[in-house]
Amino acid sequence: MWTVLLILLVAWVVLSIVGFVFEGLLWLAIIGIVLFVGTLLFGFLRQNARRNRP
């Protein structure tokens, strides 16, 4: 599961960098940042749910 999350995080970072490099694609950077944060939260929530399971 963490492998998939890491691949997604790298993809979102690349999207953000491309968005910031090309000024016309600033919206792509914003989407990349939002998806990066969302993926991190999802990963942490899933990990906490596994720990708290009896």
mmCIF file as Biopython writes it, N, C-alpha, C and O atoms, coordinates in Angstrom:
data_model
#
loop_
_atom_site.group_PDB
_atom_site.id
_atom_site.type_symbol
_atom_site.label_atom_id
_atom_site.label_alt_id
_atom_site.label_comp_id
_atom_site.label_asym_id
_atom_site.label_entity_id
_atom_site.label_seq_id
_atom_site.pdbx_PDB_ins_code
_atom_site.Cartn_x
_atom_site.Cartn_y
_atom_site.Cartn_z
_atom_site.occupancy
_atom_site.B_iso_or_equiv
_atom_site.auth_seq_id
_atom_site.auth_asym_id
_atom_site.pdbx_PDB_model_num
ATOM 1   N N  . MET A ? 1  ? 0.811  -1.191 0.000   1.0 0.0 1  A 1 
ATOM 2   C CA . MET A ? 1  ? 0.000  0.000  0.000   1.0 0.0 1  A 1 
ATOM 3   C C  . MET A ? 1  ? 0.862  1.266  0.000   1.0 0.0 1  A 1 
ATOM 4   O O  . MET A ? 1  ? 0.566  2.235  -0.700  1.0 0.0 1  A 1 
ATOM 5   N N  . TRP A ? 2  ? 1.934  1.238  0.798   1.0 0.0 2  A 1 
ATOM 6   C CA . TRP A ? 2  ? 2.782  2.421  0.857   1.0 0.0 2  A 1 
ATOM 7   C C  . TRP A ? 2  ? 3.519  2.661  -0.455  1.0 0.0 2  A 1 
ATOM 8   O O  . TRP A ? 2  ? 3.836  3.804  -0.784  1.0 0.0 2  A 1 
ATOM 9   N N  . THR A ? 3  ? 3.789  1.622  -1.192  1.0 0.0 3  A 1 
ATOM 10  C CA . THR A ? 3  ? 4.451  1.788  -2.483  1.0 0.0 3  A 1 
ATOM 11  C C  . THR A ? 3  ? 3.567  2.584  -3.433  1.0 0.0 3  A 1 
ATOM 12  O O  . THR A ? 3  ? 4.041  3.486  -4.124  1.0 0.0 3  A 1 
ATOM 13  N N  . VAL A ? 4  ? 2.300  2.251  -3.464  1.0 0.0 4  A 1 
ATOM 14  C CA . VAL A ? 4  ? 1.350  2.970  -4.328  1.0 0.0 4  A 1 
ATOM 15  C C  . VAL A ? 4  ? 1.246  4.418  -3.887  1.0 0.0 4  A 1 
ATOM 16  O O  . VAL A ? 4  ? 1.226  5.322  -4.723  1.0 0.0 4  A 1 
ATOM 17  N N  . LEU A ? 5  ? 1.178  4.651  -2.579  1.0 0.0 5  A 1 
ATOM 18  C CA . LEU A ? 5  ? 1.083  6.021  -2.079  1.0 0.0 5  A 1 
ATOM 19  C C  . LEU A ? 5  ? 2.332  6.831  -2.420  1.0 0.0 5  A 1 
ATOM 20  O O  . LEU A ? 5  ? 2.232  8.004  -2.777  1.0 0.0 5  A 1 
ATOM 21  N N  . LEU A ? 6  ? 3.495  6.215  -2.311  1.0 0.0 6  A 1 
ATOM 22  C CA . LEU A ? 6  ? 4.729  6.926  -2.654  1.0 0.0 6  A 1 
ATOM 23  C C  . LEU A ? 6  ? 4.790  7.271  -4.139  1.0 0.0 6  A 1 
ATOM 24  O O  . LEU A ? 6  ? 5.242  8.353  -4.514  1.0 0.0 6  A 1 
ATOM 25  N N  . ILE A ? 7  ? 4.336  6.354  -4.975  1.0 0.0 7  A 1 
ATOM 26  C CA . ILE A ? 7  ? 4.301  6.629  -6.418  1.0 0.0 7  A 1 
ATOM 27  C C  . ILE A ? 7  ? 3.357  7.790  -6.705  1.0 0.0 7  A 1 
ATOM 28  O O  . ILE A ? 7  ? 3.676  8.670  -7.505  1.0 0.0 7  A 1 
ATOM 29  N N  . LEU A ? 8  ? 2.198  7.796  -6.056  1.0 0.0 8  A 1 
ATOM 30  C CA . LEU A ? 8  ? 1.255  8.898  -6.238  1.0 0.0 8  A 1 
ATOM 31  C C  . LEU A ? 8  ? 1.841  10.214 -5.741  1.0 0.0 8  A 1 
ATOM 32  O O  . LEU A ? 8  ? 1.680  11.247 -6.391  1.0 0.0 8  A 1 
ATOM 33  N N  . LEU A ? 9  ? 2.515  10.189 -4.603  1.0 0.0 9  A 1 
ATOM 34  C CA . LEU A ? 9  ? 3.115  11.412 -4.079  1.0 0.0 9  A 1 
ATOM 35  C C  . LEU A ? 9  ? 4.165  11.966 -5.034  1.0 0.0 9  A 1 
ATOM 36  O O  . LEU A ? 9  ? 4.232  13.177 -5.242  1.0 0.0 9  A 1 
ATOM 37  N N  . VAL A ? 10 ? 4.973  11.107 -5.608  1.0 0.0 10 A 1 
ATOM 38  C CA . VAL A ? 10 ? 5.977  11.558 -6.581  1.0 0.0 10 A 1 
ATOM 39  C C  . VAL A ? 10 ? 5.285  12.149 -7.807  1.0 0.0 10 A 1 
ATOM 40  O O  . VAL A ? 10 ? 5.720  13.173 -8.334  1.0 0.0 10 A 1 
ATOM 41  N N  . ALA A ? 11 ? 4.221  11.511 -8.257  1.0 0.0 11 A 1 
ATOM 42  C CA . ALA A ? 11 ? 3.485  12.030 -9.415  1.0 0.0 11 A 1 
ATOM 43  C C  . ALA A ? 11 ? 2.910  13.411 -9.123  1.0 0.0 11 A 1 
ATOM 44  O O  . ALA A ? 11 ? 2.945  14.289 -9.985  1.0 0.0 11 A 1 
ATOM 45  N N  . TRP A ? 12 ? 2.382  13.612 -7.918  1.0 0.0 12 A 1 
ATOM 46  C CA . TRP A ? 12 ? 1.801  14.919 -7.574  1.0 0.0 12 A 1 
ATOM 47  C C  . TRP A ? 12 ? 2.882  15.987 -7.475  1.0 0.0 12 A 1 
ATOM 48  O O  . TRP A ? 12 ? 2.653  17.137 -7.848  1.0 0.0 12 A 1 
ATOM 49  N N  . VAL A ? 13 ? 4.065  15.613 -6.973  1.0 0.0 13 A 1 
ATOM 50  C CA . VAL A ? 13 ? 5.168  16.579 -6.900  1.0 0.0 13 A 1 
ATOM 51  C C  . VAL A ? 13 ? 5.595  16.987 -8.310  1.0 0.0 13 A 1 
ATOM 52  O O  . VAL A ? 13 ? 5.841  18.165 -8.571  1.0 0.0 13 A 1 
ATOM 53  N N  . VAL A ? 14 ? 5.683  16.020 -9.210  1.0 0.0 14 A 1 
ATOM 54  C CA . VAL A ? 14 ? 6.056  16.325 -10.595 1.0 0.0 14 A 1 
ATOM 55  C C  . VAL A ? 14 ? 5.018  17.249 -11.233 1.0 0.0 14 A 1 
ATOM 56  O O  . VAL A ? 14 ? 5.378  18.207 -11.917 1.0 0.0 14 A 1 
ATOM 57  N N  . LEU A ? 15 ? 3.736  16.966 -11.014 1.0 0.0 15 A 1 
ATOM 58  C CA . LEU A ? 15 ? 2.689  17.837 -11.552 1.0 0.0 15 A 1 
ATOM 59  C C  . LEU A ? 15 ? 2.827  19.253 -11.003 1.0 0.0 15 A 1 
ATOM 60  O O  . LEU A ? 15 ? 2.680  20.223 -11.746 1.0 0.0 15 A 1 
ATOM 61  N N  . SER A ? 16 ? 3.104  19.373 -9.722  1.0 0.0 16 A 1 
ATOM 62  C CA . SER A ? 16 ? 3.254  20.699 -9.119  1.0 0.0 16 A 1 
ATOM 63  C C  . SER A ? 16 ? 4.440  21.444 -9.711  1.0 0.0 16 A 1 
ATOM 64  O O  . SER A ? 16 ? 4.338  22.636 -10.001 1.0 0.0 16 A 1 
ATOM 65  N N  . ILE A ? 17 ? 5.555  20.761 -9.892  1.0 0.0 17 A 1 
ATOM 66  C CA . ILE A ? 17 ? 6.747  21.406 -10.450 1.0 0.0 17 A 1 
ATOM 67  C C  . ILE A ? 17 ? 6.479  21.865 -11.877 1.0 0.0 17 A 1 
ATOM 68  O O  . ILE A ? 17 ? 6.841  22.981 -12.251 1.0 0.0 17 A 1 
ATOM 69  N N  . VAL A ? 18 ? 5.851  21.015 -12.666 1.0 0.0 18 A 1 
ATOM 70  C CA . VAL A ? 18 ? 5.518  21.397 -14.045 1.0 0.0 18 A 1 
ATOM 71  C C  . VAL A ? 18 ? 4.585  22.603 -14.045 1.0 0.0 18 A 1 
ATOM 72  O O  . VAL A ? 18 ? 4.729  23.507 -14.868 1.0 0.0 18 A 1 
ATOM 73  N N  . GLY A ? 19 ? 3.631  22.613 -13.122 1.0 0.0 19 A 1 
ATOM 74  C CA . GLY A ? 19 ? 2.699  23.740 -13.031 1.0 0.0 19 A 1 
ATOM 75  C C  . GLY A ? 19 ? 3.384  25.044 -12.679 1.0 0.0 19 A 1 
ATOM 76  O O  . GLY A ? 19 ? 3.015  26.097 -13.199 1.0 0.0 19 A 1 
ATOM 77  N N  . PHE A ? 20 ? 4.376  24.991 -11.804 1.0 0.0 20 A 1 
ATOM 78  C CA . PHE A ? 20 ? 5.083  26.209 -11.432 1.0 0.0 20 A 1 
ATOM 79  C C  . PHE A ? 20 ? 6.082  26.649 -12.501 1.0 0.0 20 A 1 
ATOM 80  O O  . PHE A ? 20 ? 6.333  27.845 -12.648 1.0 0.0 20 A 1 
ATOM 81  N N  . VAL A ? 21 ? 6.652  25.709 -13.247 1.0 0.0 21 A 1 
ATOM 82  C CA . VAL A ? 21 ? 7.622  26.059 -14.282 1.0 0.0 21 A 1 
ATOM 83  C C  . VAL A ? 21 ? 6.934  26.784 -15.437 1.0 0.0 21 A 1 
ATOM 84  O O  . VAL A ? 21 ? 7.437  27.791 -15.934 1.0 0.0 21 A 1 
ATOM 85  N N  . PHE A ? 22 ? 5.802  26.274 -15.853 1.0 0.0 22 A 1 
ATOM 86  C CA . PHE A ? 22 ? 5.051  26.898 -16.940 1.0 0.0 22 A 1 
ATOM 87  C C  . PHE A ? 22 ? 3.936  27.730 -16.331 1.0 0.0 22 A 1 
ATOM 88  O O  . PHE A ? 22 ? 2.976  27.186 -15.787 1.0 0.0 22 A 1 
ATOM 89  N N  . GLU A ? 23 ? 4.062  29.056 -16.423 1.0 0.0 23 A 1 
ATOM 90  C CA . GLU A ? 23 ? 3.147  29.959 -15.746 1.0 0.0 23 A 1 
ATOM 91  C C  . GLU A ? 23 ? 1.695  29.759 -16.170 1.0 0.0 23 A 1 
ATOM 92  O O  . GLU A ? 23 ? 0.782  30.000 -15.380 1.0 0.0 23 A 1 
ATOM 93  N N  . GLY A ? 24 ? 1.477  29.326 -17.394 1.0 0.0 24 A 1 
ATOM 94  C CA . GLY A ? 24 ? 0.116  29.118 -17.864 1.0 0.0 24 A 1 
ATOM 95  C C  . GLY A ? 24 ? -0.547 27.904 -17.240 1.0 0.0 24 A 1 
ATOM 96  O O  . GLY A ? 24 ? -1.764 27.737 -17.321 1.0 0.0 24 A 1 
ATOM 97  N N  . LEU A ? 25 ? 0.268  27.054 -16.616 1.0 0.0 25 A 1 
ATOM 98  C CA . LEU A ? 25 ? -0.268 25.846 -15.998 1.0 0.0 25 A 1 
ATOM 99  C C  . LEU A ? 25 ? -0.267 25.933 -14.476 1.0 0.0 25 A 1 
ATOM 100 O O  . LEU A ? 25 ? -0.087 24.924 -13.794 1.0 0.0 25 A 1 
ATOM 101 N N  . LEU A ? 26 ? -0.466 27.129 -13.947 1.0 0.0 26 A 1 
ATOM 102 C CA . LEU A ? 26 ? -0.481 27.310 -12.498 1.0 0.0 26 A 1 
ATOM 103 C C  . LEU A ? 26 ? -1.588 26.476 -11.851 1.0 0.0 26 A 1 
ATOM 104 O O  . LEU A ? 26 ? -1.433 25.995 -10.728 1.0 0.0 26 A 1 
ATOM 105 N N  . TRP A ? 27 ? -2.692 26.310 -12.557 1.0 0.0 27 A 1 
ATOM 106 C CA . TRP A ? 27 ? -3.784 25.488 -12.038 1.0 0.0 27 A 1 
ATOM 107 C C  . TRP A ? 27 ? -3.324 24.051 -11.818 1.0 0.0 27 A 1 
ATOM 108 O O  . TRP A ? 27 ? -3.806 23.379 -10.906 1.0 0.0 27 A 1 
ATOM 109 N N  . LEU A ? 28 ? -2.398 23.578 -12.645 1.0 0.0 28 A 1 
ATOM 110 C CA . LEU A ? 28 ? -1.873 22.222 -12.499 1.0 0.0 28 A 1 
ATOM 111 C C  . LEU A ? 28 ? -1.064 22.097 -11.207 1.0 0.0 28 A 1 
ATOM 112 O O  . LEU A ? 28 ? -1.106 21.063 -10.540 1.0 0.0 28 A 1 
ATOM 113 N N  . ALA A ? 29 ? -0.337 23.143 -10.861 1.0 0.0 29 A 1 
ATOM 114 C CA . ALA A ? 29 ? 0.426  23.148 -9.612  1.0 0.0 29 A 1 
ATOM 115 C C  . ALA A ? 29 ? -0.510 23.098 -8.415  1.0 0.0 29 A 1 
ATOM 116 O O  . ALA A ? 29 ? -0.249 22.380 -7.449  1.0 0.0 29 A 1 
ATOM 117 N N  . ILE A ? 30 ? -1.585 23.846 -8.473  1.0 0.0 30 A 1 
ATOM 118 C CA . ILE A ? 30 ? -2.543 23.867 -7.367  1.0 0.0 30 A 1 
ATOM 119 C C  . ILE A ? 30 ? -3.198 22.505 -7.203  1.0 0.0 30 A 1 
ATOM 120 O O  . ILE A ? 30 ? -3.348 22.021 -6.081  1.0 0.0 30 A 1 
ATOM 121 N N  . ILE A ? 31 ? -3.587 21.887 -8.299  1.0 0.0 31 A 1 
ATOM 122 C CA . ILE A ? 31 ? -4.184 20.551 -8.241  1.0 0.0 31 A 1 
ATOM 123 C C  . ILE A ? 31 ? -3.169 19.546 -7.697  1.0 0.0 31 A 1 
ATOM 124 O O  . ILE A ? 31 ? -3.523 18.688 -6.888  1.0 0.0 31 A 1 
ATOM 125 N N  . GLY A ? 32 ? -1.919 19.644 -8.128  1.0 0.0 32 A 1 
ATOM 126 C CA . GLY A ? 32 ? -0.883 18.747 -7.640  1.0 0.0 32 A 1 
ATOM 127 C C  . GLY A ? 32 ? -0.664 18.866 -6.141  1.0 0.0 32 A 1 
ATOM 128 O O  . GLY A ? 32 ? -0.494 17.860 -5.453  1.0 0.0 32 A 1 
ATOM 129 N N  . ILE A ? 33 ? -0.666 20.086 -5.638  1.0 0.0 33 A 1 
ATOM 130 C CA . ILE A ? 33 ? -0.485 20.297 -4.202  1.0 0.0 33 A 1 
ATOM 131 C C  . ILE A ? 33 ? -1.666 19.742 -3.421  1.0 0.0 33 A 1 
ATOM 132 O O  . ILE A ? 33 ? -1.476 19.092 -2.393  1.0 0.0 33 A 1 
ATOM 133 N N  . VAL A ? 34 ? -2.875 19.987 -3.890  1.0 0.0 34 A 1 
ATOM 134 C CA . VAL A ? 34 ? -4.067 19.475 -3.212  1.0 0.0 34 A 1 
ATOM 135 C C  . VAL A ? 34 ? -4.062 17.946 -3.194  1.0 0.0 34 A 1 
ATOM 136 O O  . VAL A ? 34 ? -4.357 17.336 -2.167  1.0 0.0 34 A 1 
ATOM 137 N N  . LEU A ? 35 ? -3.730 17.334 -4.318  1.0 0.0 35 A 1 
ATOM 138 C CA . LEU A ? 35 ? -3.689 15.877 -4.375  1.0 0.0 35 A 1 
ATOM 139 C C  . LEU A ? 35 ? -2.571 15.311 -3.506  1.0 0.0 35 A 1 
ATOM 140 O O  . LEU A ? 35 ? -2.737 14.251 -2.904  1.0 0.0 35 A 1 
ATOM 141 N N  . PHE A ? 36 ? -1.432 16.003 -3.433  1.0 0.0 36 A 1 
ATOM 142 C CA . PHE A ? 36 ? -0.326 15.572 -2.582  1.0 0.0 36 A 1 
ATOM 143 C C  . PHE A ? 36 ? -0.764 15.538 -1.118  1.0 0.0 36 A 1 
ATOM 144 O O  . PHE A ? 36 ? -0.543 14.548 -0.422  1.0 0.0 36 A 1 
ATOM 145 N N  . VAL A ? 37 ? -1.382 16.617 -0.661  1.0 0.0 37 A 1 
ATOM 146 C CA . VAL A ? 37 ? -1.845 16.689 0.727   1.0 0.0 37 A 1 
ATOM 147 C C  . VAL A ? 37 ? -2.933 15.647 0.983   1.0 0.0 37 A 1 
ATOM 148 O O  . VAL A ? 37 ? -2.940 14.998 2.029   1.0 0.0 37 A 1 
ATOM 149 N N  . GLY A ? 38 ? -3.845 15.488 0.038   1.0 0.0 38 A 1 
ATOM 150 C CA . GLY A ? 38 ? -4.901 14.491 0.193   1.0 0.0 38 A 1 
ATOM 151 C C  . GLY A ? 38 ? -4.357 13.074 0.280   1.0 0.0 38 A 1 
ATOM 152 O O  . GLY A ? 38 ? -4.842 12.271 1.078   1.0 0.0 38 A 1 
ATOM 153 N N  . THR A ? 39 ? -3.366 12.765 -0.523  1.0 0.0 39 A 1 
ATOM 154 C CA . THR A ? 39 ? -2.767 11.431 -0.493  1.0 0.0 39 A 1 
ATOM 155 C C  . THR A ? 39 ? -2.036 11.192 0.823   1.0 0.0 39 A 1 
ATOM 156 O O  . THR A ? 39 ? -2.109 10.096 1.380   1.0 0.0 39 A 1 
ATOM 157 N N  . LEU A ? 40 ? -1.331 12.206 1.325   1.0 0.0 40 A 1 
ATOM 158 C CA . LEU A ? 40 ? -0.667 12.070 2.617   1.0 0.0 40 A 1 
ATOM 159 C C  . LEU A ? 40 ? -1.682 11.814 3.734   1.0 0.0 40 A 1 
ATOM 160 O O  . LEU A ? 40 ? -1.489 10.924 4.562   1.0 0.0 40 A 1 
ATOM 161 N N  . LEU A ? 41 ? -2.749 12.588 3.751   1.0 0.0 41 A 1 
ATOM 162 C CA . LEU A ? 41 ? -3.781 12.400 4.771   1.0 0.0 41 A 1 
ATOM 163 C C  . LEU A ? 41 ? -4.408 11.017 4.679   1.0 0.0 41 A 1 
ATOM 164 O O  . LEU A ? 41 ? -4.626 10.361 5.697   1.0 0.0 41 A 1 
ATOM 165 N N  . PHE A ? 42 ? -4.694 10.578 3.471   1.0 0.0 42 A 1 
ATOM 166 C CA . PHE A ? 42 ? -5.272 9.253  3.276   1.0 0.0 42 A 1 
ATOM 167 C C  . PHE A ? 42 ? -4.342 8.174  3.824   1.0 0.0 42 A 1 
ATOM 168 O O  . PHE A ? 42 ? -4.794 7.256  4.508   1.0 0.0 42 A 1 
ATOM 169 N N  . GLY A ? 43 ? -3.065 8.277  3.533   1.0 0.0 43 A 1 
ATOM 170 C CA . GLY A ? 43 ? -2.094 7.295  4.009   1.0 0.0 43 A 1 
ATOM 171 C C  . GLY A ? 43 ? -1.997 7.265  5.522   1.0 0.0 43 A 1 
ATOM 172 O O  . GLY A ? 43 ? -1.967 6.194  6.128   1.0 0.0 43 A 1 
ATOM 173 N N  . PHE A ? 44 ? -1.948 8.438  6.132   1.0 0.0 44 A 1 
ATOM 174 C CA . PHE A ? 44 ? -1.854 8.485  7.589   1.0 0.0 44 A 1 
ATOM 175 C C  . PHE A ? 44 ? -3.131 7.974  8.251   1.0 0.0 44 A 1 
ATOM 176 O O  . PHE A ? 44 ? -3.070 7.287  9.271   1.0 0.0 44 A 1 
ATOM 177 N N  . LEU A ? 45 ? -4.272 8.303  7.685   1.0 0.0 45 A 1 
ATOM 178 C CA . LEU A ? 45 ? -5.535 7.824  8.258   1.0 0.0 45 A 1 
ATOM 179 C C  . LEU A ? 45 ? -5.653 6.308  8.145   1.0 0.0 45 A 1 
ATOM 180 O O  . LEU A ? 45 ? -6.122 5.651  9.074   1.0 0.0 45 A 1 
ATOM 181 N N  . ARG A ? 46 ? -5.234 5.756  7.023   1.0 0.0 46 A 1 
ATOM 182 C CA . ARG A ? 46 ? -5.274 4.296  6.861   1.0 0.0 46 A 1 
ATOM 183 C C  . ARG A ? 46 ? -4.328 3.614  7.841   1.0 0.0 46 A 1 
ATOM 184 O O  . ARG A ? 46 ? -4.661 2.574  8.410   1.0 0.0 46 A 1 
ATOM 185 N N  . GLN A ? 47 ? -3.154 4.195  8.036   1.0 0.0 47 A 1 
ATOM 186 C CA . GLN A ? 47 ? -2.183 3.608  8.953   1.0 0.0 47 A 1 
ATOM 187 C C  . GLN A ? 47 ? -2.713 3.657  10.387  1.0 0.0 47 A 1 
ATOM 188 O O  . GLN A ? 47 ? -2.570 2.684  11.127  1.0 0.0 47 A 1 
ATOM 189 N N  . ASN A ? 48 ? -3.312 4.759  10.782  1.0 0.0 48 A 1 
ATOM 190 C CA . ASN A ? 48 ? -3.870 4.875  12.130  1.0 0.0 48 A 1 
ATOM 191 C C  . ASN A ? 48 ? -5.034 3.920  12.329  1.0 0.0 48 A 1 
ATOM 192 O O  . ASN A ? 48 ? -5.203 3.375  13.420  1.0 0.0 48 A 1 
ATOM 193 N N  . ALA A ? 49 ? -5.833 3.708  11.305  1.0 0.0 49 A 1 
ATOM 194 C CA . ALA A ? 49 ? -6.957 2.794  11.411  1.0 0.0 49 A 1 
ATOM 195 C C  . ALA A ? 49 ? -6.467 1.354  11.612  1.0 0.0 49 A 1 
ATOM 196 O O  . ALA A ? 49 ? -7.086 0.589  12.351  1.0 0.0 49 A 1 
ATOM 197 N N  . ARG A ? 50 ? -5.375 0.986  10.968  1.0 0.0 50 A 1 
ATOM 198 C CA . ARG A ? 50 ? -4.809 -0.363 11.150  1.0 0.0 50 A 1 
ATOM 199 C C  . ARG A ? 50 ? -4.255 -0.543 12.554  1.0 0.0 50 A 1 
ATOM 200 O O  . ARG A ? 50 ? -4.403 -1.612 13.145  1.0 0.0 50 A 1 
ATOM 201 N N  . ARG A ? 51 ? -3.630 0.472  13.083  1.0 0.0 51 A 1 
ATOM 202 C CA . ARG A ? 51 ? -3.053 0.380  14.433  1.0 0.0 51 A 1 
ATOM 203 C C  . ARG A ? 51 ? -4.134 0.250  15.496  1.0 0.0 51 A 1 
ATOM 204 O O  . ARG A ? 51 ? -3.960 -0.482 16.470  1.0 0.0 51 A 1 
ATOM 205 N N  . ASN A ? 52 ? -5.233 0.943  15.322  1.0 0.0 52 A 1 
ATOM 206 C CA . ASN A ? 52 ? -6.292 0.960  16.324  1.0 0.0 52 A 1 
ATOM 207 C C  . ASN A ? 52 ? -7.236 -0.231 16.220  1.0 0.0 52 A 1 
ATOM 208 O O  . ASN A ? 52 ? -8.114 -0.403 17.066  1.0 0.0 52 A 1 
ATOM 209 N N  . ARG A ? 53 ? -7.064 -1.048 15.198  1.0 0.0 53 A 1 
ATOM 210 C CA . ARG A ? 53 ? -7.921 -2.217 15.032  1.0 0.0 53 A 1 
ATOM 211 C C  . ARG A ? 53 ? -7.507 -3.298 16.036  1.0 0.0 53 A 1 
ATOM 212 O O  . ARG A ? 53 ? -6.314 -3.542 16.215  1.0 0.0 53 A 1 
ATOM 213 N N  . PRO A ? 54 ? -8.462 -3.940 16.686  1.0 0.0 54 A 1 
ATOM 214 C CA . PRO A ? 54 ? -8.109 -4.980 17.667  1.0 0.0 54 A 1 
ATOM 215 C C  . PRO A ? 54 ? -7.552 -6.236 17.045  1.0 0.0 54 A 1 
ATOM 216 O O  . PRO A ? 54 ? -7.217 -7.182 17.758  1.0 0.0 54 A 1 
#
